[in-house]
């Protein structure tokens, strides 16, 4: 299991949180997706044999939320 944290541009509404979390949680291999509204960070846990951090980054950006930085561990 791997984890990744994504720093987004400032989020403007709580519905953004639900949209990002809901989409990521539906992805095969993602066991956790949590969005921290006030810091505009997304924290994920995932099975790297099914999905990788770059793919999750792409999903977030396709939702319309630019990723400023990411960190994988």
ABEGO torsion letter per residue (X at the ends): XBBBBBBBBBBABAAAAAAAAAAAAABBGBABBBBBAAAGBBBBBBBAAABBAAAAAAAAAAAGBBBABBBBX
